[in-house]
Amino acid sequence: MRNSAIIAFFIAFVGLSTAAEAHAMLDHASPAVGSSVASSPGQVTLYFTQQLEPKFSGAEVRNASGARVDHGKSISGNVMRLGVGTLAPGAYSVTWHVLSVDTHTTQGSFSFHVGR
């Protein structure tokens, strides 16, 4: 009986950890999370671990004063692109929220810096 309980616990634990990994999480970004780039990137690109539902996914790029500097988004598969034009030197924050095709929502944020 004790072995059955241990096996049941193990199966439940593995099942829950697999389900948690099913959400679309930010895999990487360009500019990279926490990075400094020499000049304006022209766009911010976010790469996720799953396909996204474009109508229910979005992001914002804001400068150090809190002003929104992105204009226009495009989503294809698991990649979201935000146009930013020419960014002045300084710190920028990116806040994102996505709905993956498996109907789970996730959100997060990161920053990057333009200029050395």
Secondary structure, DSSP 8 states (H G I E B T S, - for coil): -HHHHHHHHHHHHHHHHHHHTTS--EEEEES-TT-EESS--EEEEEEESS-B-GGG-EEEEEETTS-B----EEEETTEEEEEEES--SEEEEEEEEEEBTTS-EEEEEEEEEE--
